């Protein structure tokens, strides 16, 4: 039996993608699972169990068992939200893999941005910005990987969906206090965006029962009632959509425009620092822009792209919609097959992956 590689993309908000290929680059199967995995959420045992079932499922599709896969030199790379430091990769994930019972295989653990970059470029030299609920930037060469940001919502994540949503809510609180008096359409847009959140609808109904109540006061109850930090982060992250909706309809809205400018500046500062730390030039390299905030908000994506082009006109910007861009799962697969985050399979193997992956929509749908 030829050795197989498995790539796991567990860095999305709503799904996980798994792909398996042989060492010649023939993609054998690709699956999506409605799982949201995060290294810092839940127990290491729970994460290990989830990874085991993902591996077992994809191998069963190929008519194989986990033990047979490991016995014949199987390799796995998992890119998981929250894996940031050397401790996460080398100590914390060691416990996760042990809990999964997969230590007989060759194992690589990394964060999402590393596999996002390589899935989009199939190379090891360049930079990336990831703007999801959280944010981070990365620059890399064949020798080093330099991450900037990704410190989480309490310490950083500047420019992220959560950061933008928080800035919008703070702006409304300042208007409520009459500390600011700028005209903005943000208040109505945020309220409309929140109507899809059941807990918010219950809170706002109670507040509205009082005469002359101000709906912005309900945010205090939202903080108190969403005891699950993760739930609150996702609600606030979705508020970012209201900022971009306001700008699409009212491009001169000063409050929303400042939030967008500041978010773009924060992301560009991160990637600029990463590029300098990796000792890369600001010419002739790709910058991959990834994440739901960029993918689903064209006004923000276009603005960040324009700012980068103005600063570094000879950099190649790659968006999720680029024809050649592939899912982060492909980046994880390449690391798995090479057995390292600092090398890639032979060019012929990569070309075979690119060809055979077209049979699986899950791998080319960004």
SVG drawing of the C-alpha trace seen along z (x, -y; Angstrom):
<svg xmlns="http://www.w3.org/2000/svg" viewBox="-44 -66 60 68">
<polyline fill="none" stroke="black" stroke-width="0.4" points="0.0,0.0 1.3,-3.4 1.6,-6.0 -1.3,-8.4 -1.5,-12.0 -4.6,-13.6 -5.1,-17.3 -7.6,-18.7 -8.9,-22.3 -10.5,-23.0 -10.3,-26.8 -13.8,-27.8 -16.7,-29.1 -19.2,-26.5 -17.4,-23.6 -14.4,-21.4 -12.9,-20.0 -10.8,-16.8 -9.0,-15.5 -6.8,-12.4 -4.4,-11.7 -1.6,-9.2 2.0,-10.2 1.7,-10.6 -0.9,-13.4 -4.0,-11.5 -6.8,-12.9 -8.9,-9.9 -11.6,-11.6 -12.7,-14.9 -15.4,-15.5 -17.0,-18.4 -18.3,-18.1 -20.6,-20.6 -18.0,-21.0 -16.5,-24.2 -13.2,-23.2 -11.1,-25.4 -7.9,-24.5 -8.9,-26.7 -12.5,-25.6 -13.5,-22.5 -11.1,-19.8 -8.1,-18.3 -9.8,-14.9 -12.8,-16.2 -10.7,-17.7 -8.7,-14.5 -11.9,-12.5 -13.2,-14.8 -10.0,-14.5 -10.0,-10.7 -13.6,-10.5 -12.6,-12.9 -9.7,-10.6 -11.7,-7.5 -14.5,-8.8 -12.3,-9.8 -10.4,-6.5 -13.6,-4.5 -14.6,-6.3 -11.4,-4.8 -12.0,-1.4 -9.2,-1.7 -8.9,-1.6 -6.9,-4.0 -4.5,-1.3 -3.7,-0.3 -3.2,-4.0 -0.7,-4.5 1.1,-1.2 1.9,-2.1 3.4,-5.5 0.3,-7.7 0.8,-11.4 -1.7,-14.0 -1.6,-17.8 -4.3,-19.6 -4.7,-23.4 -6.9,-24.3 -8.2,-27.7 -6.3,-28.8 -3.0,-27.0 -0.6,-29.9 2.5,-29.3 5.2,-26.7 3.7,-25.4 0.3,-24.9 1.9,-22.9 4.5,-20.9 3.0,-20.4 -0.7,-21.0 -1.3,-19.2 0.8,-16.3 -1.9,-15.7 -4.6,-16.1 -3.0,-13.5 -2.6,-11.1 -6.2,-11.5 -7.0,-10.7 -4.9,-7.6 -3.1,-8.7 0.5,-8.9 1.6,-6.1 1.2,-8.5 3.4,-11.4 1.6,-14.4 1.8,-18.2 -0.2,-20.7 -0.6,-24.3 -3.0,-27.2 -5.4,-28.2 -3.4,-31.0 -0.5,-28.8 -2.7,-26.3 -4.8,-29.2 -1.7,-30.7 -0.4,-27.4 -3.8,-26.3 -4.1,-29.5 -0.6,-29.7 1.0,-26.2 4.2,-27.9 6.2,-28.7 7.1,-32.3 4.8,-35.3 2.3,-36.7 -1.3,-36.4 -4.0,-38.3 -6.8,-36.3 -9.8,-38.2 -12.5,-36.0 -14.2,-36.4 -10.5,-36.9 -7.6,-38.1 -3.9,-37.4 -1.2,-38.0 1.7,-35.8 4.8,-36.0 6.9,-33.1 9.9,-31.7 11.2,-28.2 13.1,-28.7 10.9,-30.8 7.2,-31.5 6.5,-34.8 3.0,-35.4 1.7,-38.7 -1.6,-39.2 -4.0,-36.3 -3.9,-37.1 -7.6,-36.5 -10.5,-38.9 -9.3,-40.0 -5.7,-40.8 -6.0,-41.8 -7.6,-40.5 -7.5,-44.1 -9.3,-44.5 -11.3,-41.3 -15.1,-40.8 -15.4,-40.9 -13.2,-44.0 -15.3,-45.8 -18.5,-44.7 -17.2,-45.9 -16.3,-49.3 -19.7,-49.7 -21.4,-48.9 -19.1,-51.3 -20.0,-54.0 -23.7,-53.4 -23.0,-53.6 -21.2,-56.9 -24.1,-58.3 -26.5,-57.0 -24.5,-58.9 -24.3,-62.0 -20.5,-61.8 -20.7,-61.9 -23.2,-63.7 -22.1,-62.6 -24.9,-61.7 -24.8,-58.0 -27.1,-55.3 -25.3,-52.7 -27.9,-52.6 -30.7,-51.3 -28.4,-48.9 -27.1,-47.3 -30.5,-46.8 -31.7,-45.2 -28.7,-42.9 -29.4,-41.7 -33.0,-40.7 -31.9,-37.2 -30.5,-36.5 -33.1,-34.8 -31.5,-35.9 -31.3,-39.5 -35.0,-39.5 -36.0,-38.3 -33.9,-41.0 -35.1,-43.8 -38.7,-42.8 -38.3,-43.1 -36.6,-46.5 -39.2,-47.8 -41.9,-47.1 -40.7,-50.1 -41.9,-53.5 -39.2,-55.8 -36.6,-53.0 -33.6,-53.3 -32.8,-50.1 -29.0,-50.5 -29.3,-49.9 -30.2,-46.3 -26.5,-45.7 -25.8,-45.5 -28.2,-42.7 -26.7,-41.0 -23.3,-40.9 -24.8,-39.6 -27.0,-36.9 -24.5,-35.5 -22.3,-33.8 -20.7,-31.7 -17.9,-34.0 -17.9,-32.2 -21.6,-32.9 -21.1,-36.6 -18.1,-36.8 -20.1,-35.4 -23.0,-37.7 -20.8,-40.8 -18.8,-39.6 -22.0,-39.5 -22.6,-43.2 -19.7,-44.0 -22.0,-43.3 -24.0,-46.4 -21.0,-48.6 -20.4,-47.6 -24.1,-47.7 -24.1,-51.4 -21.1,-52.2 -22.6,-50.6 -25.7,-52.7 -24.1,-55.8 -20.4,-55.9 -19.8,-59.2 -21.1,-58.0 -18.2,-59.2 -18.7,-56.8 -18.9,-53.6 -16.1,-54.9 -13.7,-55.5 -14.3,-52.0 -13.5,-50.5 -10.4,-52.7 -9.1,-51.7 -9.8,-48.0 -7.9,-48.1 -5.0,-50.0 -4.8,-47.4 -4.7,-44.5 -2.1,-46.2 0.1,-47.0 0.1,-43.3 1.1,-42.0 3.7,-44.7 5.3,-43.7 5.2,-40.1 6.9,-40.8 9.6,-42.8 10.2,-40.1 10.4,-37.4 12.9,-39.6 10.9,-39.5 10.8,-42.3 7.7,-44.3 7.9,-43.3 7.3,-40.1 5.5,-38.2 1.9,-37.1 -0.4,-38.4 -3.3,-36.1 -6.5,-37.8 -8.7,-35.2 -11.6,-35.1 -15.3,-35.6 -15.1,-39.4 -13.1,-39.7 -15.0,-37.1 -18.5,-38.4 -18.0,-42.1 -16.8,-43.3 -16.6,-47.0 -14.1,-46.0 -12.2,-43.6 -11.9,-46.2 -10.8,-48.9 -8.0,-46.7 -6.9,-45.6 -6.7,-49.3 -4.7,-50.2 -2.2,-47.4 -1.8,-48.3 -1.2,-51.9 1.5,-51.0 3.2,-48.1 2.1,-48.2 4.4,-45.2 2.8,-42.8 0.4,-40.1 -2.9,-40.1 -4.8,-36.8 -8.4,-36.8 -10.6,-33.7 -12.3,-34.2 -9.1,-33.9 -9.5,-31.1 -6.4,-29.2 -7.0,-29.6 -7.9,-26.3 -9.2,-25.6 -6.9,-25.6 -7.4,-21.8 -5.2,-21.6 -2.5,-23.5 -2.8,-21.0 -2.6,-18.1 0.6,-19.5 2.2,-19.8 1.1,-16.2 2.5,-14.7 5.8,-16.5 6.0,-15.7 6.9,-19.3 5.6,-22.9 8.8,-24.0 8.8,-21.9 6.3,-20.8 6.0,-17.7 7.6,-17.6 6.0,-19.9 4.6,-16.9 2.8,-15.8 1.4,-19.3 0.2,-19.4 -1.5,-16.0 -3.3,-17.3 -4.5,-20.4 -5.8,-18.2 -7.5,-15.5 -8.9,-18.0 -11.2,-19.4 -13.3,-16.2 -14.1,-17.4 -16.1,-20.7 -15.2,-20.9 -11.6,-21.6 -12.0,-24.4 -15.0,-26.2 -13.6,-29.0"/>
</svg>
